[in-house]
């Protein structure tokens, strides 16, 4: 599942192509959007900005219209320089949105959340207004994060709580595991037994790594415990474990030797 850094990286690649410009064409090949008339509604409008909050991406057009995207498990954004275009295995038929400008194609594949909203709707939409502070925000709002964490179920494991986008937006399963490992905190420890300093140590550990990935792409993540079950911990040599956690049973990777 794409995490906040992957979404920020997509926005980083899209901005030079689209921000400040009127797209030359807007297409919605997927049948789901055939009746929505986005090309007509957005025709002639410049894209004023492309912004992200956690795993959500917003393409903002002049005149108060915003395309809101969330990739969930299946979707992706791709930016194709001139002369390339969608190639297998990403069939053009799987494209939900294609924006072209100056020979570039910006393509959103496989949805699954892609909708045209007004700017004011994005502020009052319950799904969006409930989001916690963005982990990648240059001025991360630690007070808001801690207040939300303290109002969450205190019996919940800290690893599970970090995945809840209402506590902090942008952390997915990999960064949850990496953050707990870097801060040497057991992801199964109850939130009530994690101090504010420990919770912030997790956030502080992953912010620079996520920011680097947001700038350079996800290949630079270099995981220490994620997907390394059965291998030795890089810090203490104990065997890395894996087990499903939380309501969604997301696999948590951790080292029982040095994470307490
Ligand atoms: Zn260890």
py3Dmol code that shows the C-alpha trace and the ligand (Angstrom):
import py3Dmol

protein = """\
ATOM      1  CA  UNK A   1       0.000   0.000   0.000  1.00  0.00           C
ATOM      2  CA  UNK A   2       1.427   3.409  -0.939  1.00  0.00           C
ATOM      3  CA  UNK A   3       2.403   5.440   2.128  1.00  0.00           C
ATOM      4  CA  UNK A   4       2.621   9.206   2.519  1.00  0.00           C
ATOM      5  CA  UNK A   5       6.119   9.443   1.090  1.00  0.00           C
ATOM      6  CA  UNK A   6       5.049   7.658  -2.110  1.00  0.00           C
ATOM      7  CA  UNK A   7       2.169  10.102  -2.558  1.00  0.00           C
ATOM      8  CA  UNK A   8       4.433  13.089  -1.873  1.00  0.00           C
ATOM      9  CA  UNK A   9       6.916  11.748  -4.428  1.00  0.00           C
ATOM     10  CA  UNK A  10       4.144  11.504  -7.039  1.00  0.00           C
ATOM     11  CA  UNK A  11       3.166  15.122  -6.346  1.00  0.00           C
ATOM     12  CA  UNK A  12       6.826  16.158  -6.538  1.00  0.00           C
ATOM     13  CA  UNK A  13       7.049  14.664 -10.044  1.00  0.00           C
ATOM     14  CA  UNK A  14       3.703  16.065 -11.177  1.00  0.00           C
ATOM     15  CA  UNK A  15       4.314  19.693 -10.148  1.00  0.00           C
ATOM     16  CA  UNK A  16       6.891  20.636 -12.816  1.00  0.00           C
ATOM     17  CA  UNK A  17       4.553  19.280 -15.510  1.00  0.00           C
ATOM     18  CA  UNK A  18       1.225  20.641 -14.303  1.00  0.00           C
ATOM     19  CA  UNK A  19       1.442  23.365 -11.650  1.00  0.00           C
ATOM     20  CA  UNK A  20       0.691  26.806 -13.069  1.00  0.00           C
ATOM     21  CA  UNK A  21      -0.440  25.397 -16.407  1.00  0.00           C
ATOM     22  CA  UNK A  22      -3.647  24.542 -18.243  1.00  0.00           C
ATOM     23  CA  UNK A  23      -3.533  20.839 -19.218  1.00  0.00           C
ATOM     24  CA  UNK A  24      -3.724  20.333 -22.978  1.00  0.00           C
ATOM     25  CA  UNK A  25      -6.072  17.425 -22.509  1.00  0.00           C
ATOM     26  CA  UNK A  26      -7.935  15.720 -19.683  1.00  0.00           C
ATOM     27  CA  UNK A  27      -9.247  12.205 -20.278  1.00  0.00           C
ATOM     28  CA  UNK A  28     -11.114   9.789 -18.042  1.00  0.00           C
ATOM     29  CA  UNK A  29     -10.873   6.447 -19.885  1.00  0.00           C
ATOM     30  CA  UNK A  30     -12.429   4.344 -17.132  1.00  0.00           C
ATOM     31  CA  UNK A  31     -16.158   3.727 -17.759  1.00  0.00           C
ATOM     32  CA  UNK A  32     -16.939   4.761 -14.189  1.00  0.00           C
ATOM     33  CA  UNK A  33     -16.225   8.398 -15.082  1.00  0.00           C
ATOM     34  CA  UNK A  34     -17.761   8.371 -18.561  1.00  0.00           C
ATOM     35  CA  UNK A  35     -20.764  10.436 -17.488  1.00  0.00           C
ATOM     36  CA  UNK A  36     -18.921  12.874 -15.229  1.00  0.00           C
ATOM     37  CA  UNK A  37     -17.877  15.333 -17.982  1.00  0.00           C
ATOM     38  CA  UNK A  38     -14.608  16.214 -16.248  1.00  0.00           C
ATOM     39  CA  UNK A  39     -12.944  17.314 -19.523  1.00  0.00           C
ATOM     40  CA  UNK A  40     -15.745  19.848 -20.075  1.00  0.00           C
ATOM     41  CA  UNK A  41     -15.915  21.013 -16.464  1.00  0.00           C
ATOM     42  CA  UNK A  42     -12.151  21.498 -16.208  1.00  0.00           C
ATOM     43  CA  UNK A  43     -11.496  22.796 -19.737  1.00  0.00           C
ATOM     44  CA  UNK A  44      -9.358  25.937 -19.872  1.00  0.00           C
ATOM     45  CA  UNK A  45      -8.665  25.952 -16.124  1.00  0.00           C
ATOM     46  CA  UNK A  46      -5.070  26.157 -14.926  1.00  0.00           C
ATOM     47  CA  UNK A  47      -3.846  23.845 -12.180  1.00  0.00           C
ATOM     48  CA  UNK A  48      -3.028  26.176  -9.293  1.00  0.00           C
ATOM     49  CA  UNK A  49      -1.300  23.643  -7.054  1.00  0.00           C
ATOM     50  CA  UNK A  50      -0.821  19.977  -6.293  1.00  0.00           C
ATOM     51  CA  UNK A  51      -0.866  19.251  -2.596  1.00  0.00           C
ATOM     52  CA  UNK A  52      -0.850  16.195  -0.375  1.00  0.00           C
ATOM     53  CA  UNK A  53      -1.994  15.346   3.123  1.00  0.00           C
ATOM     54  CA  UNK A  54      -0.915  11.932   4.308  1.00  0.00           C
ATOM     55  CA  UNK A  55      -1.970   9.444   1.647  1.00  0.00           C
ATOM     56  CA  UNK A  56      -4.356  11.898  -0.057  1.00  0.00           C
ATOM     57  CA  UNK A  57      -3.405  13.876  -3.173  1.00  0.00           C
ATOM     58  CA  UNK A  58      -5.233  16.972  -4.431  1.00  0.00           C
ATOM     59  CA  UNK A  59      -4.932  18.460  -7.932  1.00  0.00           C
ATOM     60  CA  UNK A  60      -6.330  21.980  -7.464  1.00  0.00           C
ATOM     61  CA  UNK A  61      -7.752  23.857 -10.450  1.00  0.00           C
ATOM     62  CA  UNK A  62      -8.600  27.528 -10.784  1.00  0.00           C
ATOM     63  CA  UNK A  63     -12.235  28.191  -9.984  1.00  0.00           C
ATOM     64  CA  UNK A  64     -12.510  26.158  -6.774  1.00  0.00           C
ATOM     65  CA  UNK A  65     -12.407  22.653  -8.284  1.00  0.00           C
ATOM     66  CA  UNK A  66     -10.192  19.905  -6.874  1.00  0.00           C
ATOM     67  CA  UNK A  67      -9.492  16.357  -8.009  1.00  0.00           C
ATOM     68  CA  UNK A  68      -9.090  14.229  -4.875  1.00  0.00           C
ATOM     69  CA  UNK A  69      -7.212  10.927  -5.127  1.00  0.00           C
ATOM     70  CA  UNK A  70      -6.526   8.129  -2.630  1.00  0.00           C
ATOM     71  CA  UNK A  71      -4.771   5.050  -3.988  1.00  0.00           C
ATOM     72  CA  UNK A  72      -5.701   2.551  -1.244  1.00  0.00           C
ATOM     73  CA  UNK A  73      -4.091  -0.828  -2.085  1.00  0.00           C
ATOM     74  CA  UNK A  74      -4.319  -0.802  -5.863  1.00  0.00           C
ATOM     75  CA  UNK A  75      -3.861   2.646  -7.386  1.00  0.00           C
ATOM     76  CA  UNK A  76      -0.787   4.458  -8.641  1.00  0.00           C
ATOM     77  CA  UNK A  77       0.294   7.732 -10.218  1.00  0.00           C
ATOM     78  CA  UNK A  78       2.797   7.742 -13.103  1.00  0.00           C
ATOM     79  CA  UNK A  79       4.462  10.610 -14.943  1.00  0.00           C
ATOM     80  CA  UNK A  80       5.589   9.709 -18.465  1.00  0.00           C
ATOM     81  CA  UNK A  81       8.024  12.072 -20.210  1.00  0.00           C
ATOM     82  CA  UNK A  82       7.503  12.817 -23.903  1.00  0.00           C
ATOM     83  CA  UNK A  83       7.627   9.822 -26.201  1.00  0.00           C
ATOM     84  CA  UNK A  84       6.919   7.097 -23.654  1.00  0.00           C
ATOM     85  CA  UNK A  85       3.287   6.669 -22.607  1.00  0.00           C
ATOM     86  CA  UNK A  86       1.662   3.856 -20.644  1.00  0.00           C
ATOM     87  CA  UNK A  87       3.304   0.520 -21.251  1.00  0.00           C
ATOM     88  CA  UNK A  88       2.477  -3.045 -20.200  1.00  0.00           C
ATOM     89  CA  UNK A  89       1.658  -4.332 -17.690  1.00  0.00           C
ATOM     90  CA  UNK A  90      -0.144  -1.063 -16.997  1.00  0.00           C
ATOM     91  CA  UNK A  91      -2.734  -1.189 -19.735  1.00  0.00           C
ATOM     92  CA  UNK A  92      -4.158   2.164 -20.865  1.00  0.00           C
ATOM     93  CA  UNK A  93      -7.573   0.648 -20.133  1.00  0.00           C
ATOM     94  CA  UNK A  94      -6.708   0.689 -16.436  1.00  0.00           C
ATOM     95  CA  UNK A  95      -6.133   4.440 -16.521  1.00  0.00           C
ATOM     96  CA  UNK A  96      -8.764   6.423 -14.626  1.00  0.00           C
ATOM     97  CA  UNK A  97      -7.333   9.859 -15.400  1.00  0.00           C
ATOM     98  CA  UNK A  98      -4.861  11.101 -18.019  1.00  0.00           C
ATOM     99  CA  UNK A  99      -3.595  14.703 -17.944  1.00  0.00           C
ATOM    100  CA  UNK A 100      -1.297  15.802 -20.764  1.00  0.00           C
ATOM    101  CA  UNK A 101       0.919  18.848 -21.076  1.00  0.00           C
ATOM    102  CA  UNK A 102       4.067  19.647 -23.078  1.00  0.00           C
ATOM    103  CA  UNK A 103       4.366  16.053 -24.225  1.00  0.00           C
ATOM    104  CA  UNK A 104       4.119  14.618 -20.703  1.00  0.00           C
ATOM    105  CA  UNK A 105       1.381  12.273 -19.605  1.00  0.00           C
ATOM    106  CA  UNK A 106       0.341  12.198 -15.949  1.00  0.00           C
ATOM    107  CA  UNK A 107      -1.724   9.053 -15.402  1.00  0.00           C
ATOM    108  CA  UNK A 108      -3.701   7.752 -12.444  1.00  0.00           C
ATOM    109  CA  UNK A 109      -4.142   3.982 -12.694  1.00  0.00           C
ATOM    110  CA  UNK A 110      -6.718   1.809 -10.969  1.00  0.00           C
ATOM    111  CA  UNK A 111      -8.457   4.463  -8.876  1.00  0.00           C
ATOM    112  CA  UNK A 112      -9.931   3.526  -6.537  1.00  0.00           C
ATOM    113  CA  UNK A 113     -10.789   6.922  -4.973  1.00  0.00           C
ATOM    114  CA  UNK A 114     -10.868   9.627  -7.628  1.00  0.00           C
ATOM    115  CA  UNK A 115     -13.435  12.389  -7.367  1.00  0.00           C
ATOM    116  CA  UNK A 116     -14.002  15.993  -8.376  1.00  0.00           C
ATOM    117  CA  UNK A 117     -14.848  18.218  -5.406  1.00  0.00           C
ATOM    118  CA  UNK A 118     -15.072  21.904  -4.623  1.00  0.00           C
ATOM    119  CA  UNK A 119     -12.304  23.348  -2.450  1.00  0.00           C
ATOM    120  CA  UNK A 120     -14.781  24.030   0.361  1.00  0.00           C
ATOM    121  CA  UNK A 121     -16.002  20.438   0.237  1.00  0.00           C
ATOM    122  CA  UNK A 122     -12.430  19.204   0.820  1.00  0.00           C
ATOM    123  CA  UNK A 123     -12.344  21.240   4.037  1.00  0.00           C
ATOM    124  CA  UNK A 124     -15.627  19.949   5.405  1.00  0.00           C
ATOM    125  CA  UNK A 125     -15.581  16.387   4.087  1.00  0.00           C
ATOM    126  CA  UNK A 126     -15.634  14.111   7.122  1.00  0.00           C
ATOM    127  CA  UNK A 127     -13.024  11.715   5.752  1.00  0.00           C
ATOM    128  CA  UNK A 128     -10.609  14.577   5.114  1.00  0.00           C
ATOM    129  CA  UNK A 129     -11.247  16.858   8.065  1.00  0.00           C
ATOM    130  CA  UNK A 130     -10.733  13.923  10.460  1.00  0.00           C
ATOM    131  CA  UNK A 131      -7.150  13.356   9.301  1.00  0.00           C
ATOM    132  CA  UNK A 132      -4.384  13.839  11.838  1.00  0.00           C
ATOM    133  CA  UNK A 133      -1.341  16.043  11.216  1.00  0.00           C
ATOM    134  CA  UNK A 134       0.707  15.100   8.157  1.00  0.00           C
ATOM    135  CA  UNK A 135       3.872  13.234   9.189  1.00  0.00           C
ATOM    136  CA  UNK A 136       5.678  14.882   6.242  1.00  0.00           C
ATOM    137  CA  UNK A 137       4.623  18.428   7.100  1.00  0.00           C
ATOM    138  CA  UNK A 138       7.719  20.637   7.443  1.00  0.00           C
ATOM    139  CA  UNK A 139       6.159  21.999  10.662  1.00  0.00           C
ATOM    140  CA  UNK A 140       4.826  18.753  12.110  1.00  0.00           C
ATOM    141  CA  UNK A 141       2.121  19.499  14.678  1.00  0.00           C
ATOM    142  CA  UNK A 142       3.364  17.369  17.572  1.00  0.00           C
ATOM    143  CA  UNK A 143       0.802  18.760  20.025  1.00  0.00           C
ATOM    144  CA  UNK A 144      -2.096  17.793  17.750  1.00  0.00           C
ATOM    145  CA  UNK A 145      -0.628  14.314  17.208  1.00  0.00           C
ATOM    146  CA  UNK A 146      -0.163  13.689  20.935  1.00  0.00           C
ATOM    147  CA  UNK A 147      -3.638  15.016  21.754  1.00  0.00           C
ATOM    148  CA  UNK A 148      -5.173  12.655  19.207  1.00  0.00           C
ATOM    149  CA  UNK A 149      -3.067   9.718  20.407  1.00  0.00           C
ATOM    150  CA  UNK A 150      -4.152  10.334  24.018  1.00  0.00           C
ATOM    151  CA  UNK A 151      -7.827  10.392  23.031  1.00  0.00           C
ATOM    152  CA  UNK A 152      -7.449   7.038  21.223  1.00  0.00           C
ATOM    153  CA  UNK A 153      -8.126   3.659  22.872  1.00  0.00           C
ATOM    154  CA  UNK A 154      -5.319   3.374  25.486  1.00  0.00           C
ATOM    155  CA  UNK A 155      -5.297  -0.431  25.231  1.00  0.00           C
ATOM    156  CA  UNK A 156      -4.431  -0.332  21.566  1.00  0.00           C
ATOM    157  CA  UNK A 157      -0.869  -1.292  20.557  1.00  0.00           C
ATOM    158  CA  UNK A 158       1.245   1.692  19.537  1.00  0.00           C
ATOM    159  CA  UNK A 159       1.986   0.081  16.155  1.00  0.00           C
ATOM    160  CA  UNK A 160      -1.718  -0.186  15.389  1.00  0.00           C
ATOM    161  CA  UNK A 161      -2.396   3.376  16.615  1.00  0.00           C
ATOM    162  CA  UNK A 162       0.279   4.777  14.287  1.00  0.00           C
ATOM    163  CA  UNK A 163      -1.591   3.333  11.285  1.00  0.00           C
ATOM    164  CA  UNK A 164      -4.771   5.181  12.227  1.00  0.00           C
ATOM    165  CA  UNK A 165      -4.812   8.192   9.919  1.00  0.00           C
ATOM    166  CA  UNK A 166      -6.870  10.142  12.474  1.00  0.00           C
ATOM    167  CA  UNK A 167      -3.846  10.106  14.822  1.00  0.00           C
ATOM    168  CA  UNK A 168      -1.179  10.941  12.248  1.00  0.00           C
ATOM    169  CA  UNK A 169      -1.607  11.006   8.475  1.00  0.00           C
ATOM    170  CA  UNK A 170       0.794   9.349   6.054  1.00  0.00           C
ATOM    171  CA  UNK A 171       2.257   6.449   8.025  1.00  0.00           C
ATOM    172  CA  UNK A 172       1.659   3.005   6.517  1.00  0.00           C
ATOM    173  CA  UNK A 173       2.764  -0.439   7.537  1.00  0.00           C
ATOM    174  CA  UNK A 174       6.416  -0.189   6.517  1.00  0.00           C
ATOM    175  CA  UNK A 175       7.086   3.118   8.266  1.00  0.00           C
ATOM    176  CA  UNK A 176       5.150   1.980  11.328  1.00  0.00           C
ATOM    177  CA  UNK A 177       7.530  -0.976  11.677  1.00  0.00           C
ATOM    178  CA  UNK A 178      10.629   1.047  10.864  1.00  0.00           C
ATOM    179  CA  UNK A 179       9.737   3.833  13.295  1.00  0.00           C
ATOM    180  CA  UNK A 180       9.117   1.488  16.211  1.00  0.00           C
ATOM    181  CA  UNK A 181      12.383  -0.314  15.461  1.00  0.00           C
ATOM    182  CA  UNK A 182      14.417   2.897  15.217  1.00  0.00           C
ATOM    183  CA  UNK A 183      13.000   4.134  18.518  1.00  0.00           C
ATOM    184  CA  UNK A 184      13.501   0.634  20.074  1.00  0.00           C
ATOM    185  CA  UNK A 185       9.834   0.499  21.108  1.00  0.00           C
ATOM    186  CA  UNK A 186       7.800  -2.708  21.017  1.00  0.00           C
ATOM    187  CA  UNK A 187       4.924  -2.088  18.560  1.00  0.00           C
ATOM    188  CA  UNK A 188       2.694  -4.275  20.742  1.00  0.00           C
ATOM    189  CA  UNK A 189       3.130  -2.023  23.797  1.00  0.00           C
ATOM    190  CA  UNK A 190      -0.152  -0.366  24.801  1.00  0.00           C
ATOM    191  CA  UNK A 191      -0.521   3.297  23.932  1.00  0.00           C
ATOM    192  CA  UNK A 192      -1.093   4.025  27.646  1.00  0.00           C
ATOM    193  CA  UNK A 193       2.414   2.713  28.408  1.00  0.00           C
ATOM    194  CA  UNK A 194       4.114   4.816  25.713  1.00  0.00           C
ATOM    195  CA  UNK A 195       5.277   8.257  26.895  1.00  0.00           C
ATOM    196  CA  UNK A 196       4.895  11.395  24.781  1.00  0.00           C
ATOM    197  CA  UNK A 197       8.675  11.429  24.345  1.00  0.00           C
ATOM    198  CA  UNK A 198       8.653   7.833  23.090  1.00  0.00           C
ATOM    199  CA  UNK A 199       5.783   8.488  20.681  1.00  0.00           C
ATOM    200  CA  UNK A 200       7.623  11.522  19.315  1.00  0.00           C
ATOM    201  CA  UNK A 201      10.857   9.496  19.071  1.00  0.00           C
ATOM    202  CA  UNK A 202       9.073   7.185  16.628  1.00  0.00           C
ATOM    203  CA  UNK A 203       7.838  10.124  14.545  1.00  0.00           C
ATOM    204  CA  UNK A 204      11.205  11.877  14.628  1.00  0.00           C
ATOM    205  CA  UNK A 205      12.985   8.700  13.510  1.00  0.00           C
ATOM    206  CA  UNK A 206      10.940   8.239  10.363  1.00  0.00           C
ATOM    207  CA  UNK A 207      10.356  11.852   9.270  1.00  0.00           C
ATOM    208  CA  UNK A 208      13.808  12.333   7.678  1.00  0.00           C
ATOM    209  CA  UNK A 209      13.695   8.903   6.032  1.00  0.00           C
ATOM    210  CA  UNK A 210      10.195   9.564   4.682  1.00  0.00           C
ATOM    211  CA  UNK A 211      11.229  13.038   3.495  1.00  0.00           C
ATOM    212  CA  UNK A 212      14.165  11.525   1.633  1.00  0.00           C
ATOM    213  CA  UNK A 213      11.881   8.962   0.019  1.00  0.00           C
ATOM    214  CA  UNK A 214       9.355  11.701  -0.865  1.00  0.00           C
ATOM    215  CA  UNK A 215      12.101  13.520  -2.745  1.00  0.00           C
ATOM    216  CA  UNK A 216      13.876  10.580  -4.384  1.00  0.00           C
ATOM    217  CA  UNK A 217      11.318   7.766  -4.616  1.00  0.00           C
ATOM    218  CA  UNK A 218      10.497   4.703  -2.596  1.00  0.00           C
ATOM    219  CA  UNK A 219      13.549   2.698  -3.588  1.00  0.00           C
ATOM    220  CA  UNK A 220      15.609   4.562  -0.999  1.00  0.00           C
ATOM    221  CA  UNK A 221      13.729   3.208   1.988  1.00  0.00           C
ATOM    222  CA  UNK A 222      16.328   0.608   2.990  1.00  0.00           C
ATOM    223  CA  UNK A 223      14.160  -1.216   5.567  1.00  0.00           C
ATOM    224  CA  UNK A 224      15.754  -2.494   8.767  1.00  0.00           C
ATOM    225  CA  UNK A 225      12.992  -4.877   9.921  1.00  0.00           C
ATOM    226  CA  UNK A 226      10.129  -4.643   7.406  1.00  0.00           C
ATOM    227  CA  UNK A 227       9.745  -7.868   5.429  1.00  0.00           C
ATOM    228  CA  UNK A 228      12.849  -9.247   7.179  1.00  0.00           C
ATOM    229  CA  UNK A 229      11.146 -11.897   9.344  1.00  0.00           C
ATOM    230  CA  UNK A 230      13.515 -14.689  10.364  1.00  0.00           C
ATOM    231  CA  UNK A 231      16.613 -12.621   9.644  1.00  0.00           C
ATOM    232  CA  UNK A 232      18.950 -11.145  12.274  1.00  0.00           C
ATOM    233  CA  UNK A 233      18.166  -7.706  13.666  1.00  0.00           C
ATOM    234  CA  UNK A 234      20.752  -5.203  12.336  1.00  0.00           C
ATOM    235  CA  UNK A 235      21.103  -3.740  15.854  1.00  0.00           C
ATOM    236  CA  UNK A 236      21.193  -6.698  18.259  1.00  0.00           C
ATOM    237  CA  UNK A 237      21.254  -9.852  16.123  1.00  0.00           C
ATOM    238  CA  UNK A 238      18.043 -11.377  17.547  1.00  0.00           C
ATOM    239  CA  UNK A 239      15.629 -12.871  15.042  1.00  0.00           C
ATOM    240  CA  UNK A 240      13.102 -10.445  13.524  1.00  0.00           C
ATOM    241  CA  UNK A 241       9.499 -11.564  14.092  1.00  0.00           C
ATOM    242  CA  UNK A 242       6.295 -11.016  12.078  1.00  0.00           C
ATOM    243  CA  UNK A 243       2.662 -11.212  13.201  1.00  0.00           C
ATOM    244  CA  UNK A 244      -0.658  -9.650  12.197  1.00  0.00           C
ATOM    245  CA  UNK A 245      -1.768  -6.695  14.327  1.00  0.00           C
ATOM    246  CA  UNK A 246      -4.940  -4.649  14.738  1.00  0.00           C
ATOM    247  CA  UNK A 247      -8.391  -4.881  13.223  1.00  0.00           C
ATOM    248  CA  UNK A 248      -6.928  -5.011   9.720  1.00  0.00           C
ATOM    249  CA  UNK A 249      -4.371  -7.665  10.704  1.00  0.00           C
ATOM    250  CA  UNK A 250      -1.516  -5.785   9.067  1.00  0.00           C
ATOM    251  CA  UNK A 251       1.768  -7.668   9.453  1.00  0.00           C
ATOM    252  CA  UNK A 252       3.982  -6.107  12.090  1.00  0.00           C
ATOM    253  CA  UNK A 253       7.710  -6.790  11.882  1.00  0.00           C
ATOM    254  CA  UNK A 254       9.752  -6.215  15.038  1.00  0.00           C
ATOM    255  CA  UNK A 255      12.759  -7.366  17.008  1.00  0.00           C
ATOM    256  CA  UNK A 256      11.908  -8.870  20.406  1.00  0.00           C
ATOM    257  CA  UNK A 257      15.594  -8.535  21.377  1.00  0.00           C
ATOM    258  CA  UNK A 258      15.905  -4.758  21.453  1.00  0.00           C
ATOM    259  CA  UNK A 259      12.378  -3.321  21.141  1.00  0.00           C
ATOM    260  CA  UNK A 260      10.808  -2.921  24.588  1.00  0.00           C
TER     261      UNK A 260
END
"""
ligand_1 = """\
1
ZN
Zn 17.153 -6.077 17.817
"""
view = py3Dmol.view(width=600, height=400)
view.addModel(protein, "pdb")
view.setStyle({"model": 0}, {"cartoon": {"style": "trace"}})
view.addModel(ligand_1, "xyz")
view.setStyle({"model": 1}, {"stick": {}})
view.zoomTo()
view.show()
